[in-house]
Amino acid sequence: MSRLGKKPVAVPDGVKVAIAGGAVTIEGKVGKLVYTLRPEVEVVHDQATKMLVITRKGEDRASRAYHGLTRSLLANMVEGVSKGYEKALEIQGVGYTAKLQGQTLTLLLGYADPRVFTVPANVKVEVPAPTRIIMKSPDKQAVGQLAAMVRSARKPEPYKGKGVRYVGEVVRRKAGKAFAGTSGG
């Protein structure tokens, strides 16, 4: 039995769960998310204990794998619609900036042309300063994917630390070639 899959998911107050036609709809104060269930698993919402119980139909490898996966995804959805997820990025480098125009995020990162990203509908992006980007969404996967795509536009380099990084991310710095010519060779 999957250790993770057999743990029920607690549904907090203010979160509505509806299971119909092989789809689970979870709605809260932050937003609404829908997950289509795999045929290998079943989900039951126990109204009395306010728990989501995930069970699998078989003992084959796929059923065991989807059991824990489904539980994790539903737990992330419940947390997302009640609290929401947030990723913050910072840009370091001279002349490196971010600009938000509607649903388009434009980054100037030292390349000949700007890097342009279309923001998904369920993700809210804020640019409080030209070197700071904040992304919020009830969908953990959507906010994480967008943050990873923006960071990959110019990953932080190890010599000067320039690039896009998560807030609080530590970039290991290298010394460079400053003392290469002083050897007696």
Beta strands, then each sheet from edge to edge (+ up, - down):
strand 1: 9-10
strand 2: 16-20
strand 3: 23-27
strand 4: 32-36
strand 5: 41-46
strand 6: 51-56
strand 7: 85-92
strand 8: 97-101
strand 9: 104-108
strand 10: 115-118
strand 11: 124-129
strand 12: 132-137
strand 13: 163-166
sheet 1: 1+ 6- 5+
sheet 2: 2+ 3- 4+
sheet 3: 11+ 12- 7+ 13-
sheet 4: 8+ 9- 10+
end
